[in-house]
Amino acid sequence: MYERNLFIFIVEQTNYYAEEIFLSENITDKSRITKWKTLTVAEFKVFLGLLYHMGTIRTNSSHMIKK
């Protein structure tokens, strides 16, 4: 239950901040914020899951070294 409330709070604050930016004076038609879609708790959970998953995958770092 606490976890759900935390997710709701983060999503609400994220959407609030995006709206605040969207309504600011410095926004042009080409600004990325104009494509903003309201974040949902389900989308946020997917995002967290991807972050967690990226942290658990082990890769061979030698493929990142330019030869």
Residue pairs with C-beta under 8 A, 6 or more apart in sequence:
4 41
7 41
7 44
7 45
8 41
10 44
11 39
11 40
11 41
11 44
14 39
14 44
15 38
15 39
18 33
18 36
18 39
21 27
21 33
22 33
22 34
22 36
27 33
27 34
